[in-house]
C-alpha cells in the first residue's frame, strides 16, 4: 500500500486525497445458482513499517499550522483510514466538509469510511452529497451504486454506474461494479463483458477474476472459470471463496480430485465456508449432487 507523502503545497495535499478512494472502495462478489452468496469487501492493507504513524504525525503538524485547510484534513483522514482508524478518519473528513461544504472528495471519502464501519445509510447520504457538490465526480457514483446494490436497488445502481462509466471510461472499478449488478440480475453474459473490461483496465486485482469466474460457472464455461480462479488466487491465495468456487468449477468438470483439494483448502482457510462444506459433502460421497 502506497503511503501518502507529505506535500508542502495545498495542491499536493489535494492530489494525495485521491489515494483513499482506491484504498477504501468496497467490492462484493455474489454466488450464482443454488450456492450461498458470498460477500467480499476490500480490506485495507495494514502498514507494518510504521510509516503511516509518522505520516499522520507530519500531517498533524501541517494542520496545526493551517487549521482551516480542508485538504489537509482530508489527507490526514486518508492516512487514518489506511491505519484502520476509521472513526478518526471520519472525524477529519467531517472537519473538512465543515470548512469546505463543497468538497466532493471529503464527502466521498467519509462515505467510504462509513461503509467500512457498517454505516451504510450515512454512506449513501454522503455519496449523494458528493454528487450534489460535483455532478461530474465519478467515484461517488461508483460508491453510491455499491450501496444501492447491497440494498437491492439494482436499477438505481445500474443508473449510477452507467453515469460513472460515461464520466470515467477507464475506471476498472466502475465496470467491475456494473458486472456485479448484472450478475445479481442473472445477466451473466453481460456481466462477463463488464468483468472483461475491468480486467483489461487493471489486470492486477483479484476481485474481477473471481467475479467473472462465477459468471463463467453459471454459463457452463468451467475451464475458463478455473483459469480465472487460478488468476485470482495468484494475487490472493488466502481467499477461501475463490478456492471454494474453483472447487465448484472442477466438480462440474468431473475432476473430483482437484475439486476436493480446492474445497479442502477453502475449509482450511475458513472452516465454516458453506460452498466448500457442501462441495466436500458431495465429492466425498455425501447426500446430494451438484448435477441434480
Buried (B, 14 or more C-beta within 10 A) or exposed (E): EEBBEBBEEBEBBBBBBBBBBBBBBBBBBBBBEEBEEBEBBBEBEEBEEEBBEBBBEBBEEBBEEBEEBBBBBBBBBBBBBBBBBBEBBBBBBBBBBEBBEEBBBBBBBBBBBBBBEEBBEBBBBBBBBBBEBBEEBBBBBBBBBBBBBBEEBBEBBBBBBBBBBEBBEEBBBBBBBBBBBBBBBEBBEBBBBBBBBBBEBBEEBBBBBBBBBBBBBBBEBBEBBBBBBEBBBEBBEEBBBBBBBBBBBBBBBEBBEBBBBBBBBBBEBBEEBBBBBBBBEBBEEEEEEBEE
